[in-house]
Amino acid sequence: MNKKLIIKGHDKNIFVMFWNFCWNIYYKNPEVWNYLIVGGLTTVVSLGVKLGLLYTVLNASNPVQLQTAVIIAWICAVAFAYVTNRVFVFHSKNTNYLKEIVNFVGGRILTLLMDMFIMWFFVTFLGLDSNMWVFIWNMVDQILITIGNYVISKVFVFKKEEK
């Protein structure tokens, strides 16, 4: 644990106590916390692009336009996620970038299909296409995708080389 970021000598200060508490939790499993942070930022990218498109130039009631928004958002999110996961989460030292990118994108295709199915089922098939429902299903969708992407990245893409 990085003891430099623990503040000592101010044990009665509520802000210092909160800082030290959070820092101790973070360093019990920094990879998971880094993934959650990066996943949160990736979600912001994905939702920002998807909802930005659906609330401006595309129509969520049109199935083709809905899936177009999903795919464009996915491309932007995957590009952002690969770089941030490689650098900040899994600290990959793999020099075979092409293989790593192909594995990363391949794993993300699975969650893209899950994303497309969830949005199609709830928004198109069930007709829950009001702005509120589109937003709610995007939130549920993103939680499931984040969990799936972590498992795929950890197990298949950024696995540690055995020595």
N, C-alpha and C positions, 0 to 999 in steps of 0.2 A: 504494500500500500504506500502511496505517496504521502508521507507524513508532513511534507512541506506545506500542504494545503489544509492541514488541521490547525486550527487556531487555538493556542493555549494561553492560559492566564486570564481569561475572561469568561469563566464558567457560569457567571450569573447573567450574562447578556443573552437575551432570547434569540437574537439574530445569529450570534456566534454558536449557540447551542444547536440551532436549526441547521446552520451551515455544516457543522461537524457531523451531525446526525445524517444528513444527506450524503456527505462525502464518504462516510463509512459504508452506507448502503451501496453507493455506486461502486466502490472498490471491491465489494464481495463478488461481483460478476460484471466487470466493465463491458465485456463484449455484448451481453444482452442489453445493457443500458444504452450503449452506443448504437446498437441496432434499432432500439426503440426510438432513439432521437433521429437517426437517419431515416428510419421508416416513417416517422411522423413528418419529416421534411419531404420525403418522397410522396406521402399522402397529400400534402399541401400542393405539391407540383401536379399530381394526378388530378385531384379534385379541382384545383384552380383552372387547369386546362379544360377538363371535362365540363364542369359547370359553367365556366366562362363561355365555352362554345354553345352549350345548350341554352344559356340565357341570353345569347346575343345572335349568333348567325345560324344555329341549328335548332331543330324542333324535337323535343323529347317524345312527342306523340308520333313522329314519323320513325318507324323502325330502322330504316336505312341511315337516317341522320343520327339517331341515338347510337347505333353501333359505330358509325364514323367517329363520333365524339369519343367513344370508349377506346377505339383503336389509336386515335391521335394522342389522347391522354396517356395511353399505355406506352407508346413510343417515347414520349417526353420523360415519363417517369422511369422507364428502364434505363435510358441513357444517364439520367441523374443518379439512379440507384447503383448502377455498376461502378461508377467512379467513386462515389461516397462509401459504398460497402468495401470495395477493394482497399481504399486508403485508410478510412477511419474505423471500420468495424473489424474486418478480418485481417488487416495488415498483410495483404498478400505479397509474397516475394516471387511469385510465379513469373517467369520471363516469357512464357508461351501465352502472350496476350490473346492471340487468335483463338486458341483452344478454350481459354477461360471465358472469353466473351461469348463464344458459341454455346458453351455450357450454361452460362448465365442467362442468355437470351432464350435458350431452349427451356430452361426451368421456368422462366417467366411466361413462356407461351402457355404453359399449363394453367397458371393463375389468370392469364388473359382470358382463356376459354371459360374459366370459372366466373370471372367478372362479367363476360358477355352473357353467360347463361343466367346469372342472378339478375342482371338488368333486364334481359329479355323476359324472364319469367314474371318478375314482379311489376315491371313498368309496362311492357307490351302485352304479355299474355293475360295478366290479371287486370290490366288497365289502370294501374295506380300511377298515372302520369302527371299528376299535379306537381308543382314545384316542391311542395313539402314532402311528398312521397319519393320523388326522385332524390331529394337530399337524404332522406332517412335510409333508403336502400343503398345509396352510395356509402354511407357511414358503416352499415353492417358489412357491406361488400369489402370495404377497405380493411376492416379488422380481420376478416377471414383471409384476405390476400396477404396481409402483413405476416400473419402466423405461417402460412404456407410458404411464403418467400424466404423466411428465416430458415425453416427446415431444409428447403431445397439448397439454399446458399451454403449452409453449414455442412450438410452431408455430401453434396455433389459438386459444388463449384469451388469453394474456397477451403476445401479440406486440407488439413495440415499434412505436409509431406512426412512420411515415416522415415526415420534415419536408422 
